[in-house]
Amino acid sequence: MTDAAPKLRGFLSYAHADHKMVDEMRDHLGCLSYEFGLTFWEDRSIHGGDLWKARLADEIDSANCFVLAITHNWLGSKFIRETE
C-alpha cells in the first residue's frame, strides 16, 4: 500500500462578466494542480439537471482553499454577496 498525497480542493469564485480573465488565471493556477494535487471547482462544472444551489453549497463546504477573482464585477454581484 502506498501513501497518496491528499487531494486538495479549491473553490474559484468570480463574476461571469470576468470569464476571460478567469480562463487566463486558471492557466496560471494549473501549476498548483501539478505540484500539490490541487484542483479547482467553479460553477461551469454545473450541468443541466443539477440542483445547483445544493451543489454550490457542497463545493464551498468541501473546499480546502478559495481563490476570489475580486474585480468591480465581483464586488457588484448580488449573488456573490448573498449566496457565495
C-alpha positions in Angstrom: 0.0 0.0 0.0 1.3 3.4 -0.9 0.6 6.7 0.7 -1.0 9.0 -1.8 -0.9 12.8 -1.3 -4.3 14.1 -0.2 -6.4 15.6 -2.9 -6.8 19.3 -2.2 -10.0 21.0 -3.4 -10.1 24.7 -4.3 -13.2 26.9 -5.0 -12.9 29.6 -7.6 -15.3 32.5 -7.2 -15.6 35.0 -10.0 -18.2 37.2 -11.7 -19.3 35.7 -15.0 -18.5 39.0 -16.7 -14.8 38.3 -16.0 -14.7 34.8 -17.5 -11.9 35.7 -20.0 -9.7 36.9 -17.2 -10.5 33.8 -15.1 -9.7 31.5 -18.0 -6.2 33.1 -18.1 -5.9 32.9 -14.3 -6.9 29.2 -14.4 -3.9 28.5 -16.7 -1.6 30.1 -14.1 -3.2 28.1 -11.3 -2.5 24.9 -13.2 0.9 24.6 -11.7 -0.7 24.1 -8.3 -2.6 21.1 -9.6 0.7 19.6 -10.8 2.7 20.4 -7.7 0.2 19.9 -4.9 -2.7 17.9 -6.4 -5.0 20.9 -6.0 -8.0 21.0 -8.3 -10.3 24.0 -8.6 -14.1 23.8 -8.9 -16.1 26.5 -10.5 -19.7 26.8 -11.4 -19.1 26.0 -15.0 -19.0 22.4 -13.7 -22.7 22.5 -13.0 -24.7 20.5 -15.5 -28.3 20.6 -16.6 -30.5 18.9 -14.1 -28.1 19.5 -11.2 -29.5 21.0 -8.1 -27.1 23.9 -8.5 -27.6 25.7 -5.2 -27.0 22.5 -3.3 -24.0 21.7 -5.5 -22.6 25.1 -4.9 -23.0 24.8 -1.1 -21.4 21.3 -1.1 -18.4 22.6 -3.1 -17.9 25.5 -0.8 -18.1 23.3 2.3 -15.6 20.8 0.9 -13.0 23.3 -0.3 -9.6 23.4 1.3 -8.9 26.8 -0.2 -10.6 29.6 -2.1 -9.5 31.9 -4.9 -11.5 35.0 -5.2 -11.2 36.9 -8.5 -12.0 40.3 -7.0 -13.0 42.8 -9.6 -15.6 45.6 -9.8 -17.9 43.0 -11.3 -17.3 40.6 -8.4 -17.8 43.3 -5.8 -21.0 44.4 -7.5 -22.5 40.9 -7.7 -25.6 40.5 -5.5 -25.4 36.7 -6.0 -21.8 36.5 -4.7 -22.6 38.8 -1.8 -25.7 36.9 -0.7 -25.1 33.4 -1.7 -21.4 32.6 -2.1 
